[in-house]
Amino acid sequence: MSHGGRGDRAGAGLLVLVSLAVIALTTLRANPSQLDRVAETAWTCLVCGDAGTTDVLLNLLLFAPLGVGLRWRGWSGGRAVLAICLLTLAIEGTQAFALAGRDATISDVLANSLGGAIGWWGWPRLVGWSRSRGRRGAAGRGGDCGGEHPRLARHGVGTASGRFAGAAMGGPTAAPVGAGTTPSPARCSGWRSTGSMSPTTRYRALPT
């Protein structure tokens, strides 16, 4: 993930600011209706109450975008996780002493920090995996210049045997773009015409 350009850095800064705003709106509001539940919740719990698993998952999702933004800004993993952990401690302290109906637990600290770490570590790998799949898909469709289109190759068009057979029968032939040339965008399907028919017309004329 590039973070050198001014536009990239601005986008990363915007993502960080939006993430912080969403975190603040989500975590720094009093909830008096939950006073009884909070009184029964120990700060040492890891999966708290009936909705504990859901709370953990939501905390992971809440802080993951912040980890992505800090990675985009060029922060190291240790620096990003430390910053998120300190932010979480500040939030939990505020919830414990200033916000009625909000419970401060070690579960929140761990889930928030882990969510940020997952965002920092996982996002560039997800992007790389997605781009790799896109490149493999394009190559499989014969999208790269100089490649053989699988349907054309199946009928021998563009291969050596196909060219010789076409010449022997007096029909049109097709050949791959030669090495050392720079094909134009119009020829970037990987094929050029050597007969009277265009590559598109010849392709459509092939039996299925």
C-alpha positions in Angstrom: 0.0 0.0 0.0 1.6 3.3 -1.1 1.7 6.2 1.3 4.2 8.4 -0.4 1.9 10.7 -2.5 0.1 13.7 -1.2 -3.2 12.3 -2.2 -2.6 9.0 -0.5 -1.5 10.7 2.7 -4.7 12.9 2.6 -6.8 9.8 2.1 -5.1 8.0 5.0 -5.6 11.0 7.2 -9.2 11.2 6.3 -9.7 7.5 7.1 -8.1 8.0 10.5 -10.2 11.0 11.3 -13.4 9.3 10.3 -12.5 6.2 12.3 -11.8 8.3 15.4 -15.1 10.1 15.0 -17.1 6.8 14.7 -15.2 5.4 17.7 -16.0 8.5 19.8 -19.7 8.5 18.8 -20.0 4.8 19.6 -18.1 4.6 22.9 -18.4 8.0 24.6 -22.1 8.2 25.1 -23.9 7.5 28.4 -26.4 4.7 28.5 -28.4 5.0 31.8 -30.7 2.1 30.9 -27.8 -0.3 31.3 -26.9 0.7 34.9 -28.0 -2.5 36.4 -26.2 -4.7 33.9 -23.0 -2.6 34.4 -23.2 -3.1 38.2 -23.2 -6.9 37.7 -20.3 -6.9 35.2 -16.7 -7.5 36.5 -14.0 -5.4 34.8 -11.9 -8.6 34.4 -14.4 -10.5 32.3 -13.4 -11.5 28.7 -16.7 -12.4 27.2 -19.2 -10.4 29.3 -22.9 -11.4 29.5 -25.2 -13.0 27.0 -24.1 -10.6 24.2 -20.4 -10.9 25.0 -19.4 -12.6 21.8 -21.3 -9.9 19.8 -19.6 -7.1 21.7 -16.1 -8.6 21.0 -16.8 -8.9 17.3 -18.2 -5.3 17.1 -15.1 -4.0 18.9 -12.9 -5.8 16.4 -14.8 -4.3 13.5 -14.9 -0.8 15.1 -11.1 -0.5 15.5 -10.0 -2.3 12.3 -10.4 0.7 10.0 -8.2 2.8 12.4 -5.5 0.2 12.0 -5.8 0.4 8.2 -5.5 4.2 8.3 -2.4 4.1 10.5 -0.8 1.6 8.2 -1.7 3.8 5.2 0.0 6.7 7.0 3.2 4.7 7.3 3.0 3.8 11.0 4.9 0.7 12.1 2.8 -2.1 13.6 4.2 -1.6 17.1 3.5 2.1 17.1 0.0 1.7 15.7 -1.0 -1.0 18.2 0.5 1.1 21.1 -1.5 4.1 20.0 -4.7 2.1 19.7 -4.1 0.5 23.1 -3.6 3.9 24.8 -6.7 5.3 23.1 -8.7 2.3 24.4 -7.4 2.9 27.9 -8.5 6.5 27.7 -11.9 5.5 26.5 -12.4 2.8 29.2 -11.3 5.2 31.9 -13.8 7.8 30.6 -16.6 5.2 30.6 -15.7 4.0 34.1 -15.6 7.4 35.8 -17.7 9.8 33.7 -20.3 8.0 31.7 -23.3 6.3 33.4 -24.3 2.9 32.0 -21.0 2.2 30.3 -18.9 -0.7 31.5 -15.1 -0.6 31.3 -13.6 -4.1 30.9 -10.3 -5.8 30.0 -12.3 -7.4 27.2 -12.8 -4.1 25.5 -9.1 -3.2 25.8 -8.0 -6.5 24.2 -10.6 -6.6 21.5 -10.0 -3.0 20.5 -6.3 -3.4 20.3 -6.6 -6.7 18.4 -9.1 -5.1 15.9 -6.6 -2.3 15.2 -3.8 -4.9 14.8 -5.9 -7.0 12.4 -6.6 -3.9 10.3 -2.9 -2.9 10.2 -1.7 -6.4 9.3 -4.5 -7.7 7.2 -5.5 -4.9 4.8 -2.4 -4.9 2.6 -2.5 -8.6 2.4 -6.1 -8.6 1.3 -5.4 -6.0 -1.3 -2.4 -8.0 -2.6 -4.5 -11.2 -2.7 -7.3 -9.4 -4.7 -4.8 -7.9 -7.2 -3.2 -11.3 -7.6 -6.5 -12.9 -8.4 -7.3 -10.2 -10.9 -4.0 -10.7 -12.7 -4.5 -14.4 -12.8 -8.0 -14.0 -14.2 -6.8 -11.6 -16.9 -4.0 -14.0 -17.9 -6.5 -16.9 -18.0 -8.7 -15.0 -20.4 -5.8 -14.3 -22.7 -5.9 -10.6 -21.8 -2.1 -10.1 -21.8 -0.5 -9.2 -25.1 1.3 -12.1 -26.6 -0.8 -14.8 -24.8 -2.9 -17.4 -26.4 -6.7 -17.1 -26.1 -7.9 -20.5 -24.8 -10.8 -20.8 -27.2 -8.5 -19.9 -30.2 -5.9 -22.3 -29.0 -8.5 -25.1 -28.7 -9.1 -24.8 -32.5 -5.4 -24.4 -33.4 -5.7 -20.8 -34.3 -2.6 -18.8 -33.2 -0.5 -21.9 -32.7 2.1 -23.3 -35.1 -0.1 -26.2 -36.2 -3.0 -23.9 -36.7 -1.1 -21.5 -38.9 0.3 -24.4 -41.1 -3.2 -26.0 -41.3 -4.7 -22.7 -42.3 -2.1 -22.1 -45.0 -2.5 -25.6 -46.4 -6.3 -25.1 -46.7 -6.0 -21.6 -48.1 -7.8 -20.1 -45.2 -7.0 -17.1 -43.0 -4.5 -17.5 -40.2 -3.8 -15.8 -37.0 -0.5 -15.5 -35.1 0.5 -14.2 -31.7 2.0 -10.8 -31.5 5.7 -11.3 -32.1 8.3 -10.9 -29.4 10.2 -7.6 -29.2 7.3 -5.6 -30.5 5.2 -3.1 -28.7 1.5 -3.8 -29.5 -1.0 -1.1 -29.6 -4.0 -1.1 -27.3 -6.2 -2.2 -30.2 -4.0 -5.3 -30.6 -3.7 -6.0 -26.8 -5.9 -9.0 -27.0 -2.7 -10.8 -27.8 -3.5 -11.5 -31.5 -3.0 -9.8 -34.9 -4.6 -10.6 -38.2 -2.5 -12.1 -41.0 -5.5 -12.7 -43.3 -8.4 -10.8 -44.6 -10.6 -11.3 -41.6 -10.2 -9.3 -38.4 -9.3 -11.2 -35.2 -12.8 -10.4 -33.8 -14.6 -11.7 -36.9 -12.4 -14.8 -37.1 -13.0 -15.5 -33.4 -16.7 -15.3 -33.9 -16.5 -17.6 -36.9 -15.0 -20.4 -34.8 -17.4 -23.3 -34.0 -18.3 -23.9 -30.4 
